[in-house]
Amino acid sequence: MLVCRQDLVPFYTRLGWESFNGTLLVEQPGGTVPFTANEPMVLPVRGKAPREGTIDLRGLPW
């Protein structure tokens, strides 16, 4: 999984990464929140990568 600026999505798509259309959760001082600052992407390494649903990083986004 990676998160990137919207303008870099075509570059990573050419490298085989796919957009994750679900919810990415991260920890912030106020609790767990959806991460919307950048575009989450996943890389299918062995078969399909999850493209929907919820991924909880259980930690800070950086």
Predicted model as a PDB file, atoms N, CA, C, CB and O in Angstrom, pLDDT in the B-factor column:
MODEL        1                                                                  
ATOM      1  N   MET A   1       0.840  -1.157   0.000  1.00 92.00           N  
ATOM      2  CA  MET A   1       0.000   0.000   0.000  1.00 92.00           C  
ATOM      3  C   MET A   1       0.886   1.221   0.000  1.00 92.00           C  
ATOM      4  CB  MET A   1      -0.956  -0.003   1.194  1.00 92.00           C  
ATOM      5  O   MET A   1       1.937   1.254   0.639  1.00 92.00           O  
ATOM      6  N   LEU A   2       0.434   2.236  -0.739  1.00 93.00           N  
ATOM      7  CA  LEU A   2       1.078   3.538  -0.708  1.00 93.00           C  
ATOM      8  C   LEU A   2      -0.003   4.597  -0.791  1.00 93.00           C  
ATOM      9  CB  LEU A   2       2.112   3.695  -1.863  1.00 93.00           C  
ATOM     10  O   LEU A   2      -1.130   4.319  -1.201  1.00 93.00           O  
ATOM     11  N   VAL A   3       0.345   5.806  -0.402  1.00 94.00           N  
ATOM     12  CA  VAL A   3      -0.534   6.951  -0.609  1.00 94.00           C  
ATOM     13  C   VAL A   3       0.272   7.972  -1.392  1.00 94.00           C  
ATOM     14  CB  VAL A   3      -1.070   7.549   0.758  1.00 94.00           C  
ATOM     15  O   VAL A   3       1.441   8.214  -1.092  1.00 94.00           O  
ATOM     16  N   CYS A   4      -0.355   8.570  -2.397  1.00 94.00           N  
ATOM     17  CA  CYS A   4       0.372   9.521  -3.235  1.00 94.00           C  
ATOM     18  C   CYS A   4      -0.544  10.661  -3.637  1.00 94.00           C  
ATOM     19  CB  CYS A   4       0.947   8.826  -4.483  1.00 94.00           C  
ATOM     20  O   CYS A   4      -1.766  10.578  -3.516  1.00 94.00           O  
ATOM     21  N   ARG A   5       0.076  11.723  -4.117  1.00 96.00           N  
ATOM     22  CA  ARG A   5      -0.691  12.851  -4.635  1.00 96.00           C  
ATOM     23  C   ARG A   5      -1.479  12.402  -5.860  1.00 96.00           C  
ATOM     24  CB  ARG A   5       0.239  14.046  -4.985  1.00 96.00           C  
ATOM     25  O   ARG A   5      -1.060  11.494  -6.578  1.00 96.00           O  
ATOM     26  N   GLN A   6      -2.602  13.030  -6.088  1.00 96.00           N  
ATOM     27  CA  GLN A   6      -3.479  12.669  -7.201  1.00 96.00           C  
ATOM     28  C   GLN A   6      -2.745  12.749  -8.540  1.00 96.00           C  
ATOM     29  CB  GLN A   6      -4.709  13.582  -7.223  1.00 96.00           C  
ATOM     30  O   GLN A   6      -2.991  11.924  -9.420  1.00 96.00           O  
ATOM     31  N   ASP A   7      -1.858  13.714  -8.712  1.00 97.00           N  
ATOM     32  CA  ASP A   7      -1.160  13.859  -9.986  1.00 97.00           C  
ATOM     33  C   ASP A   7      -0.158  12.735 -10.246  1.00 97.00           C  
ATOM     34  CB  ASP A   7      -0.449  15.187 -10.028  1.00 97.00           C  
ATOM     35  O   ASP A   7       0.306  12.586 -11.377  1.00 97.00           O  
ATOM     36  N   LEU A   8       0.186  11.942  -9.233  1.00 98.00           N  
ATOM     37  CA  LEU A   8       1.114  10.826  -9.408  1.00 98.00           C  
ATOM     38  C   LEU A   8       0.411   9.489  -9.657  1.00 98.00           C  
ATOM     39  CB  LEU A   8       1.994  10.708  -8.192  1.00 98.00           C  
ATOM     40  O   LEU A   8       1.074   8.490  -9.934  1.00 98.00           O  
ATOM     41  N   VAL A   9      -0.908   9.459  -9.565  1.00 97.00           N  
ATOM     42  CA  VAL A   9      -1.656   8.218  -9.769  1.00 97.00           C  
ATOM     43  C   VAL A   9      -1.359   7.597 -11.140  1.00 97.00           C  
ATOM     44  CB  VAL A   9      -3.158   8.482  -9.628  1.00 97.00           C  
ATOM     45  O   VAL A   9      -1.139   6.387 -11.200  1.00 97.00           O  
ATOM     46  N   PRO A  10      -1.340   8.358 -12.246  1.00 98.00           N  
ATOM     47  CA  PRO A  10      -1.027   7.728 -13.539  1.00 98.00           C  
ATOM     48  C   PRO A  10       0.354   7.069 -13.571  1.00 98.00           C  
ATOM     49  CB  PRO A  10      -1.111   8.763 -14.644  1.00 98.00           C  
ATOM     50  O   PRO A  10       0.523   6.011 -14.178  1.00 98.00           O  
ATOM     51  N   PHE A  11       1.333   7.687 -12.925  1.00 98.00           N  
ATOM     52  CA  PHE A  11       2.675   7.103 -12.872  1.00 98.00           C  
ATOM     53  C   PHE A  11       2.655   5.745 -12.168  1.00 98.00           C  
ATOM     54  CB  PHE A  11       3.646   8.056 -12.154  1.00 98.00           C  
ATOM     55  O   PHE A  11       3.172   4.760 -12.695  1.00 98.00           O  
ATOM     56  N   TYR A  12       2.057   5.697 -10.976  1.00 98.00           N  
ATOM     57  CA  TYR A  12       2.011   4.442 -10.227  1.00 98.00           C  
ATOM     58  C   TYR A  12       1.120   3.409 -10.913  1.00 98.00           C  
ATOM     59  CB  TYR A  12       1.516   4.693  -8.807  1.00 98.00           C  
ATOM     60  O   TYR A  12       1.381   2.210 -10.817  1.00 98.00           O  
ATOM     61  N   THR A  13       0.078   3.857 -11.599  1.00 97.00           N  
ATOM     62  CA  THR A  13      -0.777   2.929 -12.341  1.00 97.00           C  
ATOM     63  C   THR A  13       0.033   2.228 -13.430  1.00 97.00           C  
ATOM     64  CB  THR A  13      -1.987   3.675 -12.960  1.00 97.00           C  
ATOM     65  O   THR A  13      -0.137   1.029 -13.652  1.00 97.00           O  
ATOM     66  N   ARG A  14       0.902   2.956 -14.103  1.00 98.00           N  
ATOM     67  CA  ARG A  14       1.770   2.343 -15.124  1.00 98.00           C  
ATOM     68  C   ARG A  14       2.711   1.299 -14.522  1.00 98.00           C  
ATOM     69  CB  ARG A  14       2.590   3.423 -15.837  1.00 98.00           C  
ATOM     70  O   ARG A  14       3.146   0.379 -15.215  1.00 98.00           O  
ATOM     71  N   LEU A  15       3.023   1.442 -13.242  1.00 97.00           N  
ATOM     72  CA  LEU A  15       3.896   0.476 -12.566  1.00 97.00           C  
ATOM     73  C   LEU A  15       3.132  -0.710 -11.974  1.00 97.00           C  
ATOM     74  CB  LEU A  15       4.671   1.169 -11.469  1.00 97.00           C  
ATOM     75  O   LEU A  15       3.729  -1.577 -11.337  1.00 97.00           O  
ATOM     76  N   GLY A  16       1.812  -0.748 -12.184  1.00 95.00           N  
ATOM     77  CA  GLY A  16       1.012  -1.875 -11.719  1.00 95.00           C  
ATOM     78  C   GLY A  16       0.194  -1.626 -10.465  1.00 95.00           C  
ATOM     79  O   GLY A  16      -0.563  -2.501 -10.045  1.00 95.00           O  
ATOM     80  N   TRP A  17       0.327  -0.456  -9.860  1.00 97.00           N  
ATOM     81  CA  TRP A  17      -0.461  -0.132  -8.676  1.00 97.00           C  
ATOM     82  C   TRP A  17      -1.908   0.124  -9.074  1.00 97.00           C  
ATOM     83  CB  TRP A  17       0.125   1.095  -7.944  1.00 97.00           C  
ATOM     84  O   TRP A  17      -2.176   0.571 -10.189  1.00 97.00           O  
ATOM     85  N   GLU A  18      -2.838  -0.155  -8.170  1.00 96.00           N  
ATOM     86  CA  GLU A  18      -4.260   0.043  -8.409  1.00 96.00           C  
ATOM     87  C   GLU A  18      -4.836   0.933  -7.316  1.00 96.00           C  
ATOM     88  CB  GLU A  18      -5.006  -1.312  -8.464  1.00 96.00           C  
ATOM     89  O   GLU A  18      -4.422   0.853  -6.160  1.00 96.00           O  
ATOM     90  N   SER A  19      -5.795   1.783  -7.686  1.00 96.00           N  
ATOM     91  CA  SER A  19      -6.439   2.645  -6.704  1.00 96.00           C  
ATOM     92  C   SER A  19      -7.235   1.813  -5.707  1.00 96.00           C  
ATOM     93  CB  SER A  19      -7.351   3.666  -7.396  1.00 96.00           C  
ATOM     94  O   SER A  19      -7.916   0.856  -6.076  1.00 96.00           O  
ATOM     95  N   PHE A  20      -7.135   2.197  -4.442  1.00 96.00           N  
ATOM     96  CA  PHE A  20      -7.937   1.576  -3.392  1.00 96.00           C  
ATOM     97  C   PHE A  20      -9.139   2.471  -3.181  1.00 96.00           C  
ATOM     98  CB  PHE A  20      -7.118   1.377  -2.056  1.00 96.00           C  
ATOM     99  O   PHE A  20      -8.995   3.625  -2.779  1.00 96.00           O  
ATOM    100  N   ASN A  21     -10.334   1.943  -3.450  1.00 96.00           N  
ATOM    101  CA  ASN A  21     -11.551   2.746  -3.416  1.00 96.00           C  
ATOM    102  C   ASN A  21     -12.306   2.662  -2.094  1.00 96.00           C  
ATOM    103  CB  ASN A  21     -12.454   2.325  -4.523  1.00 96.00           C  
ATOM    104  O   ASN A  21     -13.404   3.204  -1.969  1.00 96.00           O  
ATOM    105  N   GLY A  22     -11.726   1.994  -1.120  1.00 96.00           N  
ATOM    106  CA  GLY A  22     -12.380   1.862   0.177  1.00 96.00           C  
ATOM    107  C   GLY A  22     -11.971   2.977   1.119  1.00 96.00           C  
ATOM    108  O   GLY A  22     -11.643   4.082   0.688  1.00 96.00           O  
ATOM    109  N   THR A  23     -11.995   2.676   2.407  1.00 97.00           N  
ATOM    110  CA  THR A  23     -11.656   3.649   3.448  1.00 97.00           C  
ATOM    111  C   THR A  23     -10.322   3.270   4.074  1.00 97.00           C  
ATOM    112  CB  THR A  23     -12.769   3.720   4.532  1.00 97.00           C  
ATOM    113  O   THR A  23     -10.115   2.126   4.478  1.00 97.00           O  
ATOM    114  N   LEU A  24      -9.429   4.235   4.150  1.00 96.00           N  
ATOM    115  CA  LEU A  24      -8.148   4.060   4.813  1.00 96.00           C  
ATOM    116  C   LEU A  24      -8.217   4.820   6.128  1.00 96.00           C  
ATOM    117  CB  LEU A  24      -6.955   4.557   3.918  1.00 96.00           C  
ATOM    118  O   LEU A  24      -8.418   6.034   6.144  1.00 96.00           O  
ATOM    119  N   LEU A  25      -8.047   4.094   7.238  1.00 97.00           N  
ATOM    120  CA  LEU A  25      -8.127   4.709   8.569  1.00 97.00           C  
ATOM    121  C   LEU A  25      -6.733   4.885   9.155  1.00 97.00           C  
ATOM    122  CB  LEU A  25      -8.998   3.855   9.516  1.00 97.00           C  
ATOM    123  O   LEU A  25      -5.869   4.022   9.002  1.00 97.00           O  
ATOM    124  N   VAL A  26      -6.523   6.024   9.833  1.00 96.00           N  
ATOM    125  CA  VAL A  26      -5.248   6.324  10.483  1.00 96.00           C  
ATOM    126  C   VAL A  26      -5.518   6.887  11.871  1.00 96.00           C  
ATOM    127  CB  VAL A  26      -4.407   7.324   9.637  1.00 96.00           C  
ATOM    128  O   VAL A  26      -6.621   7.350  12.162  1.00 96.00           O  
ATOM    129  N   GLU A  27      -4.510   6.844  12.716  1.00 96.00           N  
ATOM    130  CA  GLU A  27      -4.615   7.434  14.057  1.00 96.00           C  
ATOM    131  C   GLU A  27      -4.206   8.896  14.003  1.00 96.00           C  
ATOM    132  CB  GLU A  27      -3.735   6.663  15.077  1.00 96.00           C  
ATOM    133  O   GLU A  27      -3.239   9.267  13.337  1.00 96.00           O  
ATOM    134  N   GLN A  28      -4.962   9.715  14.717  1.00 94.00           N  
ATOM    135  CA  GLN A  28      -4.659  11.125  14.897  1.00 94.00           C  
ATOM    136  C   GLN A  28      -4.848  11.435  16.376  1.00 94.00           C  
ATOM    137  CB  GLN A  28      -5.567  12.039  13.988  1.00 94.00           C  
ATOM    138  O   GLN A  28      -5.401  10.607  17.101  1.00 94.00           O  
ATOM    139  N   PRO A  29      -4.409  12.597  16.848  1.00 92.00           N  
ATOM    140  CA  PRO A  29      -4.556  12.896  18.269  1.00 92.00           C  
ATOM    141  C   PRO A  29      -5.991  12.749  18.792  1.00 92.00           C  
ATOM    142  CB  PRO A  29      -4.076  14.288  18.531  1.00 92.00           C  
ATOM    143  O   PRO A  29      -6.192  12.412  19.959  1.00 92.00           O  
ATOM    144  N   GLY A  30      -6.982  13.000  17.939  1.00 91.00           N  
ATOM    145  CA  GLY A  30      -8.374  12.900  18.360  1.00 91.00           C  
ATOM    146  C   GLY A  30      -8.974  11.515  18.217  1.00 91.00           C  
ATOM    147  O   GLY A  30     -10.133  11.311  18.578  1.00 91.00           O  
ATOM    148  N   GLY A  31      -8.210  10.550  17.696  1.00 95.00           N  
ATOM    149  CA  GLY A  31      -8.711   9.194  17.505  1.00 95.00           C  
ATOM    150  C   GLY A  31      -8.512   8.706  16.075  1.00 95.00           C  
ATOM    151  O   GLY A  31      -7.738   9.287  15.315  1.00 95.00           O  
ATOM    152  N   THR A  32      -9.208   7.648  15.718  1.00 96.00           N  
ATOM    153  CA  THR A  32      -9.107   7.053  14.388  1.00 96.00           C  
ATOM    154  C   THR A  32     -10.003   7.816  13.423  1.00 96.00           C  
ATOM    155  CB  THR A  32      -9.491   5.552  14.421  1.00 96.00           C  
ATOM    156  O   THR A  32     -11.182   8.042  13.695  1.00 96.00           O  
ATOM    157  N   VAL A  33      -9.417   8.216  12.274  1.00 97.00           N  
ATOM    158  CA  VAL A  33     -10.157   8.998  11.284  1.00 97.00           C  
ATOM    159  C   VAL A  33      -9.838   8.492   9.880  1.00 97.00           C  
ATOM    160  CB  VAL A  33      -9.819  10.505  11.409  1.00 97.00           C  
ATOM    161  O   VAL A  33      -8.785   7.889   9.671  1.00 97.00           O  
ATOM    162  N   PRO A  34     -10.729   8.728   8.912  1.00 97.00           N  
ATOM    163  CA  PRO A  34     -10.415   8.393   7.520  1.00 97.00           C  
ATOM    164  C   PRO A  34      -9.286   9.283   7.005  1.00 97.00           C  
ATOM    165  CB  PRO A  34     -11.669   8.540   6.625  1.00 97.00           C  
ATOM    166  O   PRO A  34      -9.245  10.479   7.295  1.00 97.00           O  
ATOM    167  N   PHE A  35      -8.390   8.698   6.252  1.00 95.00           N  
ATOM    168  CA  PHE A  35      -7.275   9.439   5.656  1.00 95.00           C  
ATOM    169  C   PHE A  35      -7.689   9.875   4.257  1.00 95.00           C  
ATOM    170  CB  PHE A  35      -5.966   8.572   5.611  1.00 95.00           C  
ATOM    171  O   PHE A  35      -7.965   9.037   3.399  1.00 95.00           O  
ATOM    172  N   THR A  36      -7.733  11.181   4.027  1.00 93.00           N  
ATOM    173  CA  THR A  36      -8.185  11.706   2.743  1.00 93.00           C  
ATOM    174  C   THR A  36      -7.193  12.673   2.103  1.00 93.00           C  
ATOM    175  CB  THR A  36      -9.506  12.391   2.918  1.00 93.00           C  
ATOM    176  O   THR A  36      -7.494  13.263   1.065  1.00 93.00           O  
ATOM    177  N   ALA A  37      -6.020  12.842   2.702  1.00 92.00           N  
ATOM    178  CA  ALA A  37      -5.060  13.815   2.192  1.00 92.00           C  
ATOM    179  C   ALA A  37      -4.431  13.382   0.876  1.00 92.00           C  
ATOM    180  CB  ALA A  37      -3.980  14.051   3.212  1.00 92.00           C  
ATOM    181  O   ALA A  37      -4.081  14.229   0.054  1.00 92.00           O  
ATOM    182  N   ASN A  38      -4.282  12.084   0.663  1.00 95.00           N  
ATOM    183  CA  ASN A  38      -3.677  11.557  -0.554  1.00 95.00           C  
ATOM    184  C   ASN A  38      -4.463  10.344  -1.031  1.00 95.00           C  
ATOM    185  CB  ASN A  38      -2.195  11.188  -0.319  1.00 95.00           C  
ATOM    186  O   ASN A  38      -5.351   9.847  -0.337  1.00 95.00           O  
ATOM    187  N   GLU A  39      -4.120   9.877  -2.229  1.00 95.00           N  
ATOM    188  CA  GLU A  39      -4.797   8.749  -2.862  1.00 95.00           C  
ATOM    189  C   GLU A  39      -4.167   7.424  -2.413  1.00 95.00           C  
ATOM    190  CB  GLU A  39      -4.739   8.879  -4.402  1.00 95.00           C  
ATOM    191  O   GLU A  39      -2.987   7.196  -2.676  1.00 95.00           O  
ATOM    192  N   PRO A  40      -4.926   6.546  -1.744  1.00 96.00           N  
ATOM    193  CA  PRO A  40      -4.359   5.239  -1.394  1.00 96.00           C  
ATOM    194  C   PRO A  40      -4.337   4.308  -2.606  1.00 96.00           C  
ATOM    195  CB  PRO A  40      -5.163   4.595  -0.249  1.00 96.00           C  
ATOM    196  O   PRO A  40      -5.277   4.278  -3.401  1.00 96.00           O  
ATOM    197  N   MET A  41      -3.257   3.558  -2.731  1.00 96.00           N  
ATOM    198  CA  MET A  41      -3.099   2.603  -3.825  1.00 96.00           C  
ATOM    199  C   MET A  41      -2.559   1.291  -3.268  1.00 96.00           C  
ATOM    200  CB  MET A  41      -2.155   3.166  -4.929  1.00 96.00           C  
ATOM    201  O   MET A  41      -1.863   1.269  -2.253  1.00 96.00           O  
ATOM    202  N   VAL A  42      -2.892   0.206  -3.948  1.00 95.00           N  
ATOM    203  CA  VAL A  42      -2.430  -1.125  -3.548  1.00 95.00           C  
ATOM    204  C   VAL A  42      -1.747  -1.788  -4.734  1.00 95.00           C  
ATOM    205  CB  VAL A  42      -3.611  -2.001  -3.030  1.00 95.00           C  
ATOM    206  O   VAL A  42      -2.038  -1.474  -5.888  1.00 95.00           O  
ATOM    207  N   LEU A  43      -0.841  -2.704  -4.440  1.00 95.00           N  
ATOM    208  CA  LEU A  43      -0.102  -3.420  -5.470  1.00 95.00           C  
ATOM    209  C   LEU A  43      -0.431  -4.899  -5.388  1.00 95.00           C  
ATOM    210  CB  LEU A  43       1.418  -3.187  -5.326  1.00 95.00           C  
ATOM    211  O   LEU A  43      -0.137  -5.539  -4.378  1.00 95.00           O  
ATOM    212  N   PRO A  44      -1.040  -5.460  -6.440  1.00 93.00           N  
ATOM    213  CA  PRO A  44      -1.337  -6.889  -6.422  1.00 93.00           C  
ATOM    214  C   PRO A  44      -0.041  -7.687  -6.629  1.00 93.00           C  
ATOM    215  CB  PRO A  44      -2.387  -7.247  -7.518  1.00 93.00           C  
ATOM    216  O   PRO A  44       0.511  -7.714  -7.729  1.00 93.00           O  
ATOM    217  N   VAL A  45       0.431  -8.329  -5.568  1.00 91.00           N  
ATOM    218  CA  VAL A  45       1.687  -9.081  -5.641  1.00 91.00           C  
ATOM    219  C   VAL A  45       1.425 -10.547  -5.947  1.00 91.00           C  
ATOM    220  CB  VAL A  45       2.471  -8.950  -4.329  1.00 91.00           C  
ATOM    221  O   VAL A  45       2.034 -11.113  -6.855  1.00 91.00           O  
ATOM    222  N   ARG A  46       0.536 -11.153  -5.206  1.00 88.00           N  
ATOM    223  CA  ARG A  46       0.164 -12.553  -5.419  1.00 88.00           C  
ATOM    224  C   ARG A  46      -1.346 -12.610  -5.612  1.00 88.00           C  
ATOM    225  CB  ARG A  46       0.619 -13.462  -4.217  1.00 88.00           C  
ATOM    226  O   ARG A  46      -2.089 -12.797  -4.649  1.00 88.00           O  
ATOM    227  N   GLY A  47      -1.791 -12.452  -6.826  1.00 86.00           N  
ATOM    228  CA  GLY A  47      -3.222 -12.427  -7.073  1.00 86.00           C  
ATOM    229  C   GLY A  47      -3.763 -11.021  -6.939  1.00 86.00           C  
ATOM    230  O   GLY A  47      -3.055 -10.048  -7.197  1.00 86.00           O  
ATOM    231  N   LYS A  48      -5.005 -10.912  -6.540  1.00 88.00           N  
ATOM    232  CA  LYS A  48      -5.663  -9.616  -6.439  1.00 88.00           C  
ATOM    233  C   LYS A  48      -5.334  -8.923  -5.119  1.00 88.00           C  
ATOM    234  CB  LYS A  48      -7.171  -9.781  -6.581  1.00 88.00           C  
ATOM    235  O   LYS A  48      -5.181  -9.560  -4.077  1.00 88.00           O  
ATOM    236  N   ALA A  49      -5.232  -7.610  -5.199  1.00 89.00           N  
ATOM    237  CA  ALA A  49      -5.085  -6.790  -3.994  1.00 89.00           C  
ATOM    238  C   ALA A  49      -6.466  -6.267  -3.616  1.00 89.00           C  
ATOM    239  CB  ALA A  49      -4.067  -5.604  -4.220  1.00 89.00           C  
ATOM    240  O   ALA A  49      -7.313  -6.096  -4.493  1.00 89.00           O  
ATOM    241  N   PRO A  50      -6.714  -6.009  -2.337  1.00 89.00           N  
ATOM    242  CA  PRO A  50      -8.021  -5.464  -1.952  1.00 89.00           C  
ATOM    243  C   PRO A  50      -8.191  -4.067  -2.542  1.00 89.00           C  
ATOM    244  CB  PRO A  50      -8.171  -5.423  -0.404  1.00 89.00           C  
ATOM    245  O   PRO A  50      -7.309  -3.220  -2.408  1.00 89.00           O  
ATOM    246  N   ARG A  51      -9.324  -3.831  -3.192  1.00 93.00           N  
ATOM    247  CA  ARG A  51      -9.575  -2.523  -3.792  1.00 93.00           C  
ATOM    248  C   ARG A  51     -10.757  -1.816  -3.149  1.00 93.00           C  
ATOM    249  CB  ARG A  51      -9.817  -2.669  -5.278  1.00 93.00           C  
ATOM    250  O   ARG A  51     -11.031  -0.656  -3.455  1.00 93.00           O  
ATOM    251  N   GLU A  52     -11.460  -2.512  -2.257  1.00 95.00           N  
ATOM    252  CA  GLU A  52     -12.599  -1.933  -1.547  1.00 95.00           C  
ATOM    253  C   GLU A  52     -12.547  -2.405  -0.104  1.00 95.00           C  
ATOM    254  CB  GLU A  52     -13.955  -2.328  -2.220  1.00 95.00           C  
ATOM    255  O   GLU A  52     -11.732  -3.256   0.251  1.00 95.00           O  
ATOM    256  N   GLY A  53     -13.414  -1.854   0.718  1.00 96.00           N  
ATOM    257  CA  GLY A  53     -13.460  -2.243   2.119  1.00 96.00           C  
ATOM    258  C   GLY A  53     -12.782  -1.201   2.981  1.00 96.00           C  
ATOM    259  O   GLY A  53     -12.756  -0.018   2.641  1.00 96.00           O  
ATOM    260  N   THR A  54     -12.232  -1.647   4.103  1.00 96.00           N  
ATOM    261  CA  THR A  54     -11.572  -0.750   5.052  1.00 96.00           C  
ATOM    262  C   THR A  54     -10.204  -1.305   5.409  1.00 96.00           C  
ATOM    263  CB  THR A  54     -12.432  -0.561   6.328  1.00 96.00           C  
ATOM    264  O   THR A  54     -10.057  -2.487   5.718  1.00 96.00           O  
ATOM    265  N   ILE A  55      -9.216  -0.440   5.361  1.00 94.00           N  
ATOM    266  CA  ILE A  55      -7.863  -0.781   5.838  1.00 94.00           C  
ATOM    267  C   ILE A  55      -7.542   0.168   6.982  1.00 94.00           C  
ATOM    268  CB  ILE A  55      -6.777  -0.674   4.678  1.00 94.00           C  
ATOM    269  O   ILE A  55      -7.546   1.386   6.806  1.00 94.00           O  
ATOM    270  N   ASP A  56      -7.266  -0.388   8.149  1.00 95.00           N  
ATOM    271  CA  ASP A  56      -6.927   0.407   9.332  1.00 95.00           C  
ATOM    272  C   ASP A  56      -5.431   0.280   9.556  1.00 95.00           C  
ATOM    273  CB  ASP A  56      -7.734  -0.059  10.601  1.00 95.00           C  
ATOM    274  O   ASP A  56      -4.945  -0.801   9.888  1.00 95.00           O  
ATOM    275  N   LEU A  57      -4.701   1.362   9.380  1.00 93.00           N  
ATOM    276  CA  LEU A  57      -3.250   1.334   9.600  1.00 93.00           C  
ATOM    277  C   LEU A  57      -2.880   1.173  11.062  1.00 93.00           C  
ATOM    278  CB  LEU A  57      -2.624   2.594   9.064  1.00 93.00           C  
ATOM    279  O   LEU A  57      -1.748   0.813  11.385  1.00 93.00           O  
ATOM    280  N   ARG A  58      -3.831   1.438  11.945  1.00 92.00           N  
ATOM    281  CA  ARG A  58      -3.592   1.340  13.388  1.00 92.00           C  
ATOM    282  C   ARG A  58      -2.348   2.121  13.817  1.00 92.00           C  
ATOM    283  CB  ARG A  58      -3.448  -0.123  13.796  1.00 92.00           C  
ATOM    284  O   ARG A  58      -1.573   1.684  14.669  1.00 92.00           O  
ATOM    285  N   GLY A  59      -2.192   3.256  13.213  1.00 91.00           N  
ATOM    286  CA  GLY A  59      -1.060   4.107  13.535  1.00 91.00           C  
ATOM    287  C   GLY A  59      -1.125   5.415  12.755  1.00 91.00           C  
ATOM    288  O   GLY A  59      -2.089   5.678  12.035  1.00 91.00           O  
ATOM    289  N   LEU A  60      -0.104   6.213  12.906  1.00 87.00           N  
ATOM    290  CA  LEU A  60      -0.033   7.501  12.225  1.00 87.00           C  
ATOM    291  C   LEU A  60       0.193   7.299  10.731  1.00 87.00           C  
ATOM    292  CB  LEU A  60       1.086   8.369  12.824  1.00 87.00           C  
ATOM    293  O   LEU A  60       0.785   6.294  10.339  1.00 87.00           O  
ATOM    294  N   PRO A  61      -0.254   8.213   9.896  1.00 79.00           N  
ATOM    295  CA  PRO A  61      -0.100   8.041   8.455  1.00 79.00           C  
ATOM    296  C   PRO A  61       1.319   8.258   7.958  1.00 79.00           C  
ATOM    297  CB  PRO A  61      -1.011   8.973   7.742  1.00 79.00           C  
ATOM    298  O   PRO A  61       1.628   7.864   6.833  1.00 79.00           O  
ATOM    299  N   TRP A  62       2.184   8.858   8.736  1.00 74.00           N  
ATOM    300  CA  TRP A  62       3.542   9.118   8.253  1.00 74.00           C  
ATOM    301  C   TRP A  62       4.558   8.379   9.049  1.00 74.00           C  
ATOM    302  CB  TRP A  62       3.851  10.580   8.286  1.00 74.00           C  
ATOM    303  O   TRP A  62       5.754   8.486   8.775  1.00 74.00           O  
TER     304      TRP A  62                                                      
ENDMDL                                                                          
END                                                                             
